[in-house]
Amino acid sequence: MSERVIKPLGRGFLFLDSHPAGCARIVRDLAGQVERRAPERRTALVIGSSSGYGLATTIAGLARYGIDGIGVSFEKAPTARRTATAGWYRTAETAVLAAEFGRDFRFFNADAFADTTKDEVLGLIAERFGGIDHLIYSVAAPRRVDPRTEETFQSAIKAIGAPHTTKSLAYEDGQPVLQEVGIEVATEDEIAQTVKVMGGEDWARWVSALDERGLLKPGFNTVALTYIGSELTGPIYRQGSIGAAKADLEQTAVTLAKDGVKAMTSVNGAAVTQASSAIPGIGLYVSLLHKVLGDGLQTPVQQSVALWDQLTGETPLDLDDEGRIRLDRWELADDVQAAVRAQWESATQDNIADVADTTWFLAEVRRLYGFDVPGVDYEAPTEVDITWP
């Protein structure tokens, strides 16, 4: 047993420790947002199940449809000096939740890019489930080692074609600071490496590995989660190096479909995640979006419920002309984007706390690490040595 009081120490949007009780409470709160349906014994594999939309999709699947299956993520265990990562604690509580629902859902802590991970996961699928109905791919990683070449690729957050300057949100002593951030132009090699990390190659390898072992059940479908976003963030996101990777992800869905696999990308709406908070301009944009929409900003769990309803046939697929599932129509509505743009253009250091929901955004970032969660006593010691399920 190792109990201690944990404080949110860190720099910028990165914290050194995570709060186990806060992370557990977040899992419970997410599950509480989901209206249950009768279990159908569907089996799913979720790659990237410990955070962001991958976590929301896992919890929504468990709580709404009682899925069985496997979640894969890559998290750090607690040490003598530091707590485990937030995803470690969220996964531990998700496993408890699955057991309470009476579901057979297992969790792997391993590098999703590695062939050894694929072999172990597919072996367990063959042994326990005989195959899967759904594969959800939601991986956000800064780098990737290709196991077949042993080459390491590093993603880059850069513009394509011309440098770009954007407004961006930061905090000093808890107070919002409006900054101007310059974005460099990516080289061809940096674009190619970003595609290698965040594009569709690994997703396709998972599908191929499952197919080769006969583990795709009749009616199988797979989605990779993606994002398009606003014109305001376009130069750093959709038209930048990240966007090149997202375009490759979407092309992978087309290629898989030509091979007879029901594969799609799911375009989710904006959210506060550990990955998105690191991208210049995204924090400001999301805080403005929340200021405009309030409770109308759909949470990752709300969108994940809609995704599961479409994947299971409960509701029709909401596809655009390019065959992508669209869960972001609420965000990109013309009136919403016009209101956000007006706030963006009017934002100054003097009025930033008024035109953007900066208090909400900072609280959401802290919640990623288990802090600022209602009902948690942050003055009380909490157990940090929690075992991976």
Protein Blocks (a to p, Z undefined) as FASTA:
>chain_A
ZZdddddddehjbcfbdcfklmmmmmmmmmmmpccdddehiacddehilgcjllmmmmmm
mmmnopacddddddddddfkbccdfklmmmmmmmmmmmmnopacddddddfkbmklmmmm
mmmmmmmnopafbdcdddddfbdcdfklopacddddddehiacdddddddeehiacdddd
ddddddfklmmmmmmmmmmmlmmmmmmmmmmnopacghiacdddddebjaklmmmmmmmm
klmmmmmmmmmmmmmmmnopacddddddddddfklmmpghklmmmmmmmmmnmmmlccfk
lmmmmmmmmmnomaccdddfkopacfklmmmpmklmmmmmmmmmmpcfklmmmmpcfklm
mmmmmmmnopaiehiafkbccdfbdcdZZ
